[in-house]
Amino acid sequence: MLSCSNSTIFNIIQRKNFILMKRTGLLVIALVFIFSSCQKDPASNAKKVTTNTNSPALNYNDSYRAWVSYKSNVSNSYSYITTTSSFTGRSIEIKTSVINGSIISRDYTAFQYEQNSANKTIIKQWHEDQSILNTHPDDVGDAITMDAVYLQAKSIWLKADPKTNDIYFETKNNGLISTCGYFPLGCQDDCFTGINISSITSL
């Protein structure tokens, strides 16, 4: 008959426990790897902004109410700056100025950034006053007020199909629109349709 001492049995149990713990540990590591590999690579969203798309309609309504209040407080006289940028290093800033609800001027500046550098060079610049407003169609579309921005946001940009687009709506200008638009899913470069507003200032 085979007999084992207490110490031998204890060693066998310890060995089995060690093997079980080792296997459990490997299983945990494997599960962590699987779940982490399923997460989106943050680099793949580098061109995207942090969005409030969980409820864009609600966010829009809140922002529109903030705009109506702001517009009243500044007598509908303000300027706002829109920005666009390209993977090629080209960037554009447009300042639109509004007095009593009417656009009085627009300033356009196009920059070219040096590769892998923060240095930039102005490559085109112009100013439009009321007498020559919207006379640079090759560079940009017609000037619009913030009222028109909100109208386009509601009726066009936020109406994009969420099944085929990533839709964005941000209000980083003290509750006013800072980004609104959409990217077609899978698009890599320069596919954004909408507006980016870096600042809104009373006049």
C-alpha positions in Angstrom: 0.0 0.0 0.0 1.3 3.5 -0.9 1.5 5.8 2.0 2.5 9.4 2.2 3.7 11.4 5.1 1.9 14.6 6.2 4.8 16.7 4.9 4.6 15.0 1.5 0.8 15.6 1.3 1.3 19.2 2.4 3.9 19.7 -0.4 1.6 18.2 -3.0 -1.2 20.5 -1.9 1.1 23.5 -2.0 2.3 22.6 -5.5 -1.3 22.2 -6.8 -2.2 25.6 -5.2 0.8 27.2 -6.9 -0.1 25.7 -10.3 -3.7 26.9 -9.8 -2.6 30.4 -8.8 -0.2 30.6 -11.8 -2.9 29.5 -14.2 -5.4 32.0 -12.7 -2.8 34.8 -13.0 -2.2 33.9 -16.6 -5.9 33.9 -17.3 -6.3 37.4 -15.7 -3.4 38.7 -17.8 -4.9 37.3 -20.9 -8.3 38.8 -20.2 -6.7 42.3 -19.5 -4.8 42.0 -22.8 -8.0 41.1 -24.7 -10.1 43.9 -23.2 -7.3 46.5 -23.7 -6.8 45.5 -27.3 -10.5 46.0 -27.9 -10.3 49.7 -26.9 -9.9 52.4 -29.6 -6.4 53.6 -30.1 -6.3 57.2 -28.8 -4.0 58.1 -31.7 -6.7 57.1 -34.1 -8.8 59.9 -32.7 -6.1 62.5 -32.7 -8.0 64.8 -35.1 -11.2 64.5 -33.2 -12.2 66.7 -30.4 -13.8 65.8 -27.1 -17.5 65.9 -27.9 -20.9 66.2 -26.3 -22.6 64.0 -28.8 -24.4 61.8 -26.2 -27.2 64.4 -26.4 -26.4 67.0 -29.1 -30.0 68.2 -29.3 -30.1 68.9 -25.6 -26.6 70.6 -25.7 -27.7 72.6 -28.7 -30.8 73.9 -26.9 -28.7 74.9 -23.8 -26.2 76.6 -26.0 -28.8 78.4 -28.1 -30.4 79.8 -24.9 -26.9 81.0 -23.8 -26.4 82.6 -27.2 -29.8 84.5 -27.1 -28.8 85.8 -23.6 -25.3 86.8 -24.7 -26.6 88.5 -27.9 -29.0 90.6 -25.8 -26.3 91.6 -23.3 -23.9 92.8 -26.1 -26.6 94.5 -28.2 -26.0 91.9 -30.9 -22.6 93.5 -31.5 -19.6 91.0 -31.5 -16.8 89.4 -33.4 -16.0 85.8 -33.8 -13.0 83.9 -35.1 -13.3 80.7 -37.1 -10.3 78.4 -37.7 -9.6 75.6 -40.2 -6.5 73.5 -40.6 -5.2 70.9 -43.0 -2.9 68.0 -42.7 -0.7 69.8 -45.2 0.2 72.4 -42.6 -2.1 75.1 -44.0 -4.3 77.0 -41.5 -6.9 79.7 -41.9 -8.3 82.3 -39.5 -11.4 84.4 -40.3 -12.6 87.2 -38.0 -16.2 88.3 -38.7 -17.4 91.5 -37.0 -21.1 92.2 -36.4 -22.7 95.5 -35.2 -26.4 95.5 -34.3 -26.9 92.2 -36.1 -25.3 93.3 -39.4 -21.9 92.1 -40.6 -19.6 95.1 -41.0 -16.3 93.5 -41.9 -14.3 90.3 -42.3 -10.6 89.6 -42.0 -8.9 86.6 -43.6 -5.5 85.2 -42.9 -4.0 82.0 -44.3 -0.9 80.5 -42.7 1.5 77.8 -43.7 3.2 75.9 -40.8 6.7 74.6 -41.3 7.0 70.8 -41.2 7.3 69.5 -37.6 7.5 73.1 -36.3 5.3 75.7 -34.6 6.7 78.4 -36.9 4.2 79.7 -39.5 4.3 82.1 -42.4 1.4 84.3 -43.6 0.7 83.3 -47.2 -2.5 85.3 -47.8 -4.3 88.1 -46.1 -7.2 90.4 -46.9 -9.9 92.7 -45.3 -13.5 93.2 -46.4 -15.7 96.0 -45.2 -19.4 96.3 -45.9 -18.9 97.8 -49.4 -16.9 94.8 -50.6 -18.3 92.0 -48.4 -18.2 88.5 -49.8 -15.9 89.4 -52.7 -13.4 86.6 -52.2 -15.4 83.5 -53.2 -12.2 81.6 -54.2 -11.0 81.7 -50.6 -14.2 81.3 -48.5 -18.0 81.3 -48.7 -20.2 84.2 -47.7 -19.9 85.7 -44.3 -22.6 84.7 -41.8 -23.7 85.9 -38.3 -23.8 83.7 -35.2 -27.5 83.5 -35.6 -26.9 81.8 -39.0 -24.2 79.6 -37.4 -26.8 78.3 -34.9 -29.4 77.8 -37.7 -26.9 75.8 -39.8 -25.9 73.8 -36.7 -29.5 72.8 -36.1 -30.7 72.3 -39.6 -27.6 70.8 -41.3 -24.6 69.8 -39.2 -26.4 68.1 -36.4 -28.7 66.4 -38.9 -25.9 64.3 -40.4 -26.6 60.6 -40.3 -25.0 59.1 -37.2 -24.7 55.7 -38.9 -22.2 57.1 -41.4 -20.7 60.1 -39.5 -19.1 61.1 -36.3 -21.1 64.2 -35.1 -19.6 66.9 -32.9 -21.0 69.6 -30.8 -18.9 71.6 -28.3 -19.6 74.7 -26.3 -16.2 75.9 -25.0 -16.9 79.6 -25.6 -18.6 80.0 -22.2 -21.5 77.9 -23.4 -21.6 79.2 -26.9 -20.7 77.0 -30.0 -17.0 76.2 -30.3 -17.2 73.2 -32.6 -20.2 71.8 -34.6 -20.0 69.5 -37.6 -19.3 65.9 -38.7 -16.7 63.6 -40.0 -17.7 60.7 -42.4 -16.7 57.4 -40.7 -13.4 56.1 -41.9 -12.2 59.4 -43.3 -8.6 60.2 -42.8 -7.8 63.7 -43.8 -9.6 67.1 -44.2 -13.1 65.6 -44.1 -14.7 67.8 -41.5 -17.9 69.6 -42.5 -19.0 72.3 -40.0 -17.4 75.1 -38.0 -14.7 75.7 -35.4 -14.9 78.9 -33.5 -11.9 79.8 -31.4 -13.4 82.9 -29.7 -16.5 85.2 -29.5 -15.9 88.7 -28.3 -18.3 91.6 -27.7 -17.8 94.9 -29.6 
